[in-house]
Amino acid sequence: MLFLPILPNGVFRARHSERGPWYRFLPLDESAELVQIDRGISVDGEFSVLSRLFAAGDPYVSLLYMPLSEQDDAHFDREFRDVFGISITSVFLDSSCTRFPDEISKALALPRETDELVLHSVAKNDAAMPNYYEKIYIPPNGRRLHIADRKVAPTV
């Protein structure tokens, strides 16, 4: 199986209290704010995807202030371990076919009303608590996507 190189770069970071599909996956109370990080990801220069990551509030606010260059190659499982001391031990994936919102189509330079794949990801720590929810918008392309739930070995 051939794996293509991916080259992420920070696009947008924000803190907000908007409720969306991530709300049911993250440990939030009514007043909690979310940290959102959007990244464009080039897949071997052939096409780009958009990753939208949400983490539950205060513990992750420092992600908003890291230089974007430090998040360009960020593998969020490693970043949660190195910055927050949290080991991501499982990542659960699901997918859906849907019409991209106009803002996503525009960010990926696609025609309006593009239908394609959205990958949903929930990362949990060794206490089985969710740490982040991520949506990855994948536009039409000629590649086959290998999707599998994965267990991540905890690091000591």
C-alpha positions in Angstrom: 0.0 0.0 0.0 1.4 3.4 -1.0 1.0 6.2 1.5 1.3 9.7 0.2 3.1 12.5 2.0 0.9 15.1 3.7 2.0 18.7 4.3 -0.2 20.5 6.8 -0.2 24.2 7.5 -2.1 26.3 10.0 -5.0 28.2 8.5 -7.2 29.5 11.3 -7.3 29.3 15.1 -10.1 30.5 17.4 -11.7 30.2 20.8 -15.5 30.1 20.8 -18.6 28.6 22.4 -20.5 27.5 19.3 -22.2 24.2 19.6 -22.0 21.7 16.7 -21.5 18.0 16.0 -18.4 17.9 18.2 -20.3 18.9 21.3 -21.5 15.4 22.0 -18.0 14.0 21.8 -16.2 16.4 24.1 -16.4 16.9 27.9 -18.1 20.3 28.0 -20.3 22.1 30.4 -22.7 24.8 29.3 -20.2 27.6 29.8 -17.2 25.8 28.2 -15.4 27.3 25.3 -13.8 25.4 22.5 -10.4 25.8 20.9 -10.7 25.4 17.1 -7.7 24.8 14.7 -8.3 24.6 11.0 -5.5 23.4 8.8 -5.1 23.0 5.1 -3.3 19.8 4.2 -1.7 19.1 0.8 -1.7 15.5 -0.1 1.4 15.1 -2.2 0.6 18.3 -4.0 -2.2 16.5 -5.8 -5.1 17.9 -3.8 -5.8 19.5 -0.5 -8.1 18.7 2.4 -9.3 20.8 5.3 -8.9 19.6 8.9 -11.0 21.3 11.5 -10.0 20.2 15.1 -11.9 21.1 18.3 -10.6 20.6 21.8 -12.4 21.4 25.0 -11.5 24.8 26.4 -9.0 26.0 29.0 -6.4 23.2 29.0 -5.8 23.7 25.3 -5.8 27.5 25.0 -2.0 27.5 24.6 -2.6 26.0 21.1 -4.0 29.3 20.1 -0.8 31.1 20.9 1.8 28.7 19.5 3.5 30.0 16.4 1.8 28.7 13.3 5.1 27.3 12.1 5.1 25.0 15.1 1.8 23.6 14.1 2.7 23.2 10.4 3.9 19.7 10.9 2.0 19.0 14.1 0.8 15.6 14.7 -1.8 16.3 17.3 -1.4 13.0 19.2 2.3 13.9 19.7 1.5 17.5 20.5 -1.0 16.5 23.2 1.6 14.2 24.8 4.5 16.7 24.6 2.7 19.9 25.5 -0.1 18.7 27.8 1.3 15.4 29.1 -1.8 13.6 27.7 -1.3 10.3 25.9 -3.8 9.7 23.1 -4.4 5.9 23.3 -7.2 5.5 20.8 -8.6 7.3 17.8 -12.0 6.3 16.4 -12.8 7.2 12.9 -16.1 7.4 11.0 -17.0 8.9 7.6 -20.0 10.4 5.8 -20.7 11.6 2.3 -22.2 15.1 2.4 -22.4 18.4 0.6 -19.6 20.7 1.8 -20.6 24.0 3.4 -19.8 26.9 1.1 -17.0 28.1 3.4 -15.3 24.7 3.0 -15.7 24.6 -0.8 -14.3 28.1 -1.0 -11.3 27.2 1.3 -10.5 24.2 -1.0 -11.1 26.2 -4.2 -14.0 23.8 -5.2 -17.2 24.6 -6.9 -20.2 25.4 -4.6 -22.3 22.5 -3.6 -19.5 19.9 -3.9 -20.5 16.5 -2.5 -17.7 14.4 -1.0 -16.3 12.6 2.0 -16.0 13.9 5.5 -13.9 11.9 8.0 -14.8 12.3 11.6 -12.2 11.5 14.3 -12.5 11.3 18.1 -9.2 11.0 20.1 -9.3 9.6 23.6 -6.7 9.3 26.4 -5.9 6.3 28.5 -8.8 7.2 30.9 -11.1 6.9 27.8 -11.9 10.6 28.0 -12.2 12.4 24.7 -9.5 15.0 24.1 -10.4 16.3 20.6 -12.8 15.9 17.8 -11.7 16.4 14.2 -13.5 16.7 10.9 -11.5 16.3 7.7 -13.1 17.5 4.5 -11.8 15.4 1.6 -12.7 16.7 -1.9 -13.1 14.5 -5.0 -9.8 12.9 -6.1 -8.5 9.8 -7.8 -7.1 8.3 -4.7 -8.4 5.4 -2.5 -8.5 6.3 1.3 -7.6 3.6 3.8 -9.6 4.1 7.0 -9.2 2.0 10.1 -9.7 2.6 13.9 -6.4 2.6 15.5 -5.1 2.0 19.0 -2.1 4.2 19.8 0.5 2.7 22.1 0.9 4.9 25.3 4.3 6.4 25.6 6.1 6.5 28.9 
